[in-house]
Amino acid sequence: MKYTSLSNPDIILMEPQVFSDHRGFFMETFREDAFQKNIAPVCFVQDNHSKSSRGILRGLHYQIEHPQGKLVRVVSGAVFDVAVDLRKSSPFFGKWAGMTLTSKNKKILWVPPGFAHGFYVLSMDAEVIYKCADYYAPEHERTLLWNDPSVAIDWPILPGTSPILSEKDVCGLSLESAEVFQ
């Protein structure tokens, strides 16, 4: 596994070694001892799987209590995946990092606790699987506004379209108004 920090050194891109031949491919997507040695001493407690269509934007979600670190990969299609640092003590507070994750490039993204997370679907459909470092706690879930100008995420929105959003995501809060981490 190759580990690369993005613009925020706490967000790590993992690139597995892929063994391909005429039968298909094999890759190791997670190994606890290597993850703990190279990234963080995290135990994962929940796996999630979502399917979305082109133009759907999910996020930017986080939990103010029981923050979830997420290990994100795409098993079908392509998404632009984004993490926003919401840790006030961080020199990267309010800054975002994004990466295109696809079933073809097989890249995996580590989004630590203390970050808002979301993605925009680039392909006709996309299936995203992510491991979580804490349990879903809906009473603590918060949403950062996906298009907050103070964060200024450069989403690759398809020309002539607007993203398809849930009501929760339409009602997200600006960084100035949102609850954040110390």
ZADO-1210 file (C-alpha; in nm, 4 decimals, padded with zeros to 6 digits):
<atoms>
<atom x="00.0000" y="00.0000" z="00.0000" code="MET" pos="1"/>
<atom x="00.1243" y="00.3463" z="-00.0862" code="LYS" pos="2"/>
<atom x="00.0299" y="00.6307" z="00.1524" code="TYR" pos="3"/>
<atom x="00.0268" y="00.9953" z="00.0380" code="THR" pos="4"/>
<atom x="-00.0842" y="01.3034" z="00.2322" code="SER" pos="5"/>
<atom x="-00.3051" y="01.5514" z="00.0494" code="LEU" pos="6"/>
<atom x="-00.2897" y="01.9301" z="00.0972" code="SER" pos="7"/>
<atom x="-00.3903" y="01.8662" z="00.4591" code="ASN" pos="8"/>
<atom x="-00.1357" y="01.6146" z="00.5927" code="PRO" pos="9"/>
<atom x="-00.4014" y="01.4431" z="00.8065" code="ASP" pos="10"/>
<atom x="-00.5989" y="01.3368" z="00.4986" code="ILE" pos="11"/>
<atom x="-00.4268" y="01.0336" z="00.3515" code="ILE" pos="12"/>
<atom x="-00.4676" y="00.8823" z="00.0063" code="LEU" pos="13"/>
<atom x="-00.4073" y="00.5088" z="00.0031" code="MET" pos="14"/>
<atom x="-00.3169" y="00.3322" z="-00.3202" code="GLU" pos="15"/>
<atom x="-00.3321" y="-00.0460" z="-00.2961" code="PRO" pos="16"/>
<atom x="-00.1102" y="-00.2760" z="-00.4951" code="GLN" pos="17"/>
<atom x="-00.3342" y="-00.4316" z="-00.7602" code="VAL" pos="18"/>
<atom x="-00.2562" y="-00.7702" z="-00.9101" code="PHE" pos="19"/>
<atom x="-00.4268" y="-00.8027" z="-01.2500" code="SER" pos="20"/>
<atom x="-00.4325" y="-01.0706" z="-01.5150" code="ASP" pos="21"/>
<atom x="-00.6738" y="-01.2186" z="-01.7712" code="HIS" pos="22"/>
<atom x="-00.9034" y="-01.3369" z="-01.4875" code="ARG" pos="23"/>
<atom x="-00.9493" y="-00.9954" z="-01.3266" code="GLY" pos="24"/>
<atom x="-00.7717" y="-00.8431" z="-01.0268" code="PHE" pos="25"/>
<atom x="-00.6958" y="-00.8853" z="-00.6591" code="PHE" pos="26"/>
<atom x="-00.6070" y="-00.6167" z="-00.4043" code="MET" pos="27"/>
<atom x="-00.5911" y="-00.5795" z="-00.0302" code="GLU" pos="28"/>
<atom x="-00.8113" y="-00.2826" z="00.0678" code="THR" pos="29"/>
<atom x="-00.7542" y="-00.2787" z="00.4424" code="PHE" pos="30"/>
<atom x="-00.5093" y="-00.4294" z="00.6854" code="ARG" pos="31"/>
<atom x="-00.5430" y="-00.3169" z="01.0470" code="GLU" pos="32"/>
<atom x="-00.1771" y="-00.3467" z="01.1472" code="ASP" pos="33"/>
<atom x="-00.0561" y="-00.1498" z="00.8434" code="ALA" pos="34"/>
<atom x="-00.3278" y="00.1134" z="00.8849" code="PHE" pos="35"/>
<atom x="-00.2448" y="00.1664" z="01.2524" code="GLN" pos="36"/>
<atom x="00.1276" y="00.1835" z="01.1805" code="LYS" pos="37"/>
<atom x="00.1046" y="00.4200" z="00.8813" code="ASN" pos="38"/>
<atom x="-00.2031" y="00.6335" z="00.9519" code="ILE" pos="39"/>
<atom x="-00.3710" y="00.6191" z="01.2926" code="ALA" pos="40"/>
<atom x="-00.4456" y="00.3857" z="01.5850" code="PRO" pos="41"/>
<atom x="-00.8099" y="00.3522" z="01.4811" code="VAL" pos="42"/>
<atom x="-01.0516" y="00.0645" z="01.5205" code="CYS" pos="43"/>
<atom x="-01.3369" y="00.0570" z="01.2713" code="PHE" pos="44"/>
<atom x="-01.6828" y="-00.0286" z="01.4062" code="VAL" pos="45"/>
<atom x="-01.9223" y="00.0243" z="01.1148" code="GLN" pos="46"/>
<atom x="-01.9214" y="-00.0222" z="00.7356" code="ASP" pos="47"/>
<atom x="-02.1545" y="00.1788" z="00.5093" code="ASN" pos="48"/>
<atom x="-02.2460" y="00.1374" z="00.1424" code="HIS" pos="49"/>
<atom x="-02.4293" y="00.3961" z="-00.0677" code="SER" pos="50"/>
<atom x="-02.5417" y="00.4108" z="-00.4285" code="LYS" pos="51"/>
<atom x="-02.6098" y="00.7411" z="-00.6005" code="SER" pos="52"/>
<atom x="-02.6751" y="00.8683" z="-00.9533" code="SER" pos="53"/>
<atom x="-02.4879" y="01.1275" z="-01.1597" code="ARG" pos="54"/>
<atom x="-02.5166" y="01.4796" z="-01.0262" code="GLY" pos="55"/>
<atom x="-02.6024" y="01.3838" z="-00.6689" code="ILE" pos="56"/>
<atom x="-02.4022" y="01.5617" z="-00.4008" code="LEU" pos="57"/>
<atom x="-02.3992" y="01.4072" z="-00.0530" code="ARG" pos="58"/>
<atom x="-02.2603" y="01.6147" z="00.2311" code="GLY" pos="59"/>
<atom x="-02.0881" y="01.7759" z="00.3905" code="LEU" pos="60"/>
<atom x="-02.1632" y="01.5604" z="00.6968" code="HIS" pos="61"/>
<atom x="-01.9973" y="01.5196" z="01.0350" code="TYR" pos="62"/>
<atom x="-02.0846" y="01.4279" z="01.3925" code="GLN" pos="63"/>
<atom x="-02.0057" y="01.6895" z="01.6568" code="ILE" pos="64"/>
<atom x="-01.9959" y="01.4145" z="01.9218" code="GLU" pos="65"/>
<atom x="-01.8736" y="01.0636" z="01.8362" code="HIS" pos="66"/>
<atom x="-01.6860" y="01.2005" z="01.5326" code="PRO" pos="67"/>
<atom x="-01.6404" y="00.9417" z="01.2618" code="GLN" pos="68"/>
<atom x="-01.3125" y="00.8909" z="01.0862" code="GLY" pos="69"/>
<atom x="-01.3961" y="00.7426" z="00.7454" code="LYS" pos="70"/>
<atom x="-01.2017" y="00.5192" z="00.5095" code="LEU" pos="71"/>
<atom x="-01.3694" y="00.5787" z="00.1725" code="VAL" pos="72"/>
<atom x="-01.3503" y="00.3863" z="-00.1545" code="ARG" pos="73"/>
<atom x="-01.5578" y="00.3595" z="-00.4707" code="VAL" pos="74"/>
<atom x="-01.6489" y="00.0125" z="-00.5946" code="VAL" pos="75"/>
<atom x="-01.8530" y="00.1248" z="-00.8968" code="SER" pos="76"/>
<atom x="-01.8362" y="00.4496" z="-01.0908" code="GLY" pos="77"/>
<atom x="-01.6636" y="00.7756" z="-00.9953" code="ALA" pos="78"/>
<atom x="-01.7027" y="01.0500" z="-00.7353" code="VAL" pos="79"/>
<atom x="-01.5253" y="01.3688" z="-00.6361" code="PHE" pos="80"/>
<atom x="-01.4679" y="01.3152" z="-00.2633" code="ASP" pos="81"/>
<atom x="-01.4147" y="01.6097" z="-00.0274" code="VAL" pos="82"/>
<atom x="-01.3067" y="01.6598" z="00.3342" code="ALA" pos="83"/>
<atom x="-01.3186" y="01.9923" z="00.5201" code="VAL" pos="84"/>
<atom x="-01.1128" y="02.0416" z="00.8358" code="ASP" pos="85"/>
<atom x="-01.3429" y="02.1568" z="01.1180" code="LEU" pos="86"/>
<atom x="-01.0830" y="02.1457" z="01.3967" code="ARG" pos="87"/>
<atom x="-01.0415" y="02.5044" z="01.5222" code="LYS" pos="88"/>
<atom x="-00.6972" y="02.4187" z="01.6597" code="SER" pos="89"/>
<atom x="-00.5752" y="02.3035" z="01.3170" code="SER" pos="90"/>
<atom x="-00.3703" y="02.5299" z="01.0889" code="PRO" pos="91"/>
<atom x="-00.5944" y="02.3917" z="00.8110" code="PHE" pos="92"/>
<atom x="-00.9242" y="02.4903" z="00.9780" code="PHE" pos="93"/>
<atom x="-01.1898" y="02.5605" z="00.7134" code="GLY" pos="94"/>
<atom x="-00.9703" y="02.4302" z="00.4311" code="LYS" pos="95"/>
<atom x="-01.0810" y="02.1493" z="00.2043" code="TRP" pos="96"/>
<atom x="-00.9075" y="01.8726" z="00.0132" code="ALA" pos="97"/>
<atom x="-01.0636" y="01.6755" z="-00.2690" code="GLY" pos="98"/>
<atom x="-00.9805" y="01.3716" z="-00.4750" code="MET" pos="99"/>
<atom x="-01.1480" y="01.1814" z="-00.7574" code="THR" pos="100"/>
<atom x="-01.2081" y="00.8252" z="-00.6435" code="LEU" pos="101"/>
<atom x="-01.3131" y="00.5687" z="-00.9020" code="THR" pos="102"/>
<atom x="-01.3630" y="00.1970" z="-00.9310" code="SER" pos="103"/>
<atom x="-01.0836" y="00.2042" z="-01.1908" code="LYS" pos="104"/>
<atom x="-00.8184" y="00.3966" z="-00.9953" code="ASN" pos="105"/>
<atom x="-00.9023" y="00.1967" z="-00.6784" code="LYS" pos="106"/>
<atom x="-00.7757" y="00.4769" z="-00.4523" code="LYS" pos="107"/>
<atom x="-00.8906" y="00.4872" z="-00.0891" code="ILE" pos="108"/>
<atom x="-00.9217" y="00.8069" z="00.1142" code="LEU" pos="109"/>
<atom x="-00.8748" y="00.8431" z="00.4914" code="TRP" pos="110"/>
<atom x="-01.0873" y="01.1261" z="00.6333" code="VAL" pos="111"/>
<atom x="-01.0008" y="01.1658" z="01.0044" code="PRO" pos="112"/>
<atom x="-01.2445" y="01.2517" z="01.2835" code="PRO" pos="113"/>
<atom x="-01.2995" y="01.6279" z="01.3026" code="GLY" pos="114"/>
<atom x="-01.3675" y="01.6690" z="00.9306" code="PHE" pos="115"/>
<atom x="-01.6876" y="01.7213" z="00.7326" code="ALA" pos="116"/>
<atom x="-01.7137" y="01.4748" z="00.4439" code="HIS" pos="117"/>
<atom x="-01.9077" y="01.4618" z="00.1203" code="GLY" pos="118"/>
<atom x="-01.8933" y="01.3588" z="-00.2422" code="PHE" pos="119"/>
<atom x="-02.0329" y="01.4483" z="-00.5847" code="TYR" pos="120"/>
<atom x="-02.1160" y="01.1719" z="-00.8338" code="VAL" pos="121"/>
<atom x="-01.9388" y="01.2068" z="-01.1687" code="LEU" pos="122"/>
<atom x="-02.0471" y="00.8800" z="-01.3359" code="SER" pos="123"/>
<atom x="-02.3964" y="00.7556" z="-01.4306" code="MET" pos="124"/>
<atom x="-02.4074" y="00.5738" z="-01.0955" code="ASP" pos="125"/>
<atom x="-02.1567" y="00.5273" z="-00.8165" code="ALA" pos="126"/>
<atom x="-02.1334" y="00.2949" z="-00.5211" code="GLU" pos="127"/>
<atom x="-01.9272" y="00.4157" z="-00.2267" code="VAL" pos="128"/>
<atom x="-01.8187" y="00.1974" z="00.0638" code="ILE" pos="129"/>
<atom x="-01.6692" y="00.3444" z="00.3775" code="TYR" pos="130"/>
<atom x="-01.5509" y="00.2148" z="00.7097" code="LYS" pos="131"/>
<atom x="-01.6321" y="00.4321" z="01.0136" code="CYS" pos="132"/>
<atom x="-01.4291" y="00.4733" z="01.3307" code="ALA" pos="133"/>
<atom x="-01.7385" y="00.5407" z="01.5417" code="ASP" pos="134"/>
<atom x="-02.1065" y="00.4546" z="01.5226" code="TYR" pos="135"/>
<atom x="-02.3631" y="00.6683" z="01.3451" code="TYR" pos="136"/>
<atom x="-02.5270" y="00.8981" z="01.6005" code="ALA" pos="137"/>
<atom x="-02.8048" y="01.0927" z="01.4243" code="PRO" pos="138"/>
<atom x="-02.8624" y="01.3232" z="01.7215" code="GLU" pos="139"/>
<atom x="-02.5047" y="01.4512" z="01.6792" code="HIS" pos="140"/>
<atom x="-02.5003" y="01.4713" z="01.2992" code="GLU" pos="141"/>
<atom x="-02.4358" y="01.8137" z="01.1493" code="ARG" pos="142"/>
<atom x="-02.4180" y="01.9412" z="00.7924" code="THR" pos="143"/>
<atom x="-02.1799" y="02.2028" z="00.6603" code="LEU" pos="144"/>
<atom x="-02.3206" y="02.3895" z="00.3607" code="LEU" pos="145"/>
<atom x="-02.1771" y="02.2304" z="00.0476" code="TRP" pos="146"/>
<atom x="-02.1288" y="02.5645" z="-00.1318" code="ASN" pos="147"/>
<atom x="-02.0245" y="02.7904" z="00.1567" code="ASP" pos="148"/>
<atom x="-01.8229" y="03.0682" z="-00.0112" code="PRO" pos="149"/>
<atom x="-01.5846" y="03.0901" z="00.2861" code="SER" pos="150"/>
<atom x="-01.4792" y="02.7288" z="00.2238" code="VAL" pos="151"/>
<atom x="-01.4956" y="02.7681" z="-00.1578" code="ALA" pos="152"/>
<atom x="-01.4866" y="02.4042" z="-00.2644" code="ILE" pos="153"/>
<atom x="-01.4175" y="02.3721" z="-00.6358" code="ASP" pos="154"/>
<atom x="-01.6815" y="02.1058" z="-00.7042" code="TRP" pos="155"/>
<atom x="-01.6658" y="01.9678" z="-01.0609" code="PRO" pos="156"/>
<atom x="-02.0397" y="02.0258" z="-01.1156" code="ILE" pos="157"/>
<atom x="-02.1501" y="01.9110" z="-01.4605" code="LEU" pos="158"/>
<atom x="-02.1893" y="02.2138" z="-01.6915" code="PRO" pos="159"/>
<atom x="-02.5427" y="02.3508" z="-01.7126" code="GLY" pos="160"/>
<atom x="-02.6598" y="02.1586" z="-01.4045" code="THR" pos="161"/>
<atom x="-02.7100" y="02.2051" z="-01.0350" code="SER" pos="162"/>
<atom x="-02.6287" y="01.9284" z="-00.7888" code="PRO" pos="163"/>
<atom x="-02.9116" y="01.7096" z="-00.6626" code="ILE" pos="164"/>
<atom x="-02.9285" y="01.7560" z="-00.2844" code="LEU" pos="165"/>
<atom x="-03.1232" y="01.6142" z="00.0073" code="SER" pos="166"/>
<atom x="-03.3218" y="01.8603" z="00.2178" code="GLU" pos="167"/>
<atom x="-03.0675" y="01.8104" z="00.4976" code="LYS" pos="168"/>
<atom x="-02.7863" y="01.9156" z="00.2632" code="ASP" pos="169"/>
<atom x="-02.9790" y="02.2174" z="00.1281" code="VAL" pos="170"/>
<atom x="-03.0141" y="02.3356" z="00.4905" code="CYS" pos="171"/>
<atom x="-02.6463" y="02.2961" z="00.5807" code="GLY" pos="172"/>
<atom x="-02.4852" y="02.5711" z="00.7855" code="LEU" pos="173"/>
<atom x="-02.2040" y="02.8036" z="00.6857" code="SER" pos="174"/>
<atom x="-01.8659" y="02.7532" z="00.8486" code="LEU" pos="175"/>
<atom x="-01.9265" y="03.0736" z="01.0461" code="GLU" pos="176"/>
<atom x="-02.2521" y="02.9324" z="01.1917" code="SER" pos="177"/>
<atom x="-02.1645" y="02.5630" z="01.2215" code="ALA" pos="178"/>
<atom x="-02.0603" y="02.3817" z="01.5370" code="GLU" pos="179"/>
<atom x="-01.6954" y="02.2884" z="01.5021" code="VAL" pos="180"/>
<atom x="-01.4316" y="02.0948" z="01.6958" code="PHE" pos="181"/>
<atom x="-01.1791" y="02.2532" z="01.9308" code="GLN" pos="182"/>
</atoms>
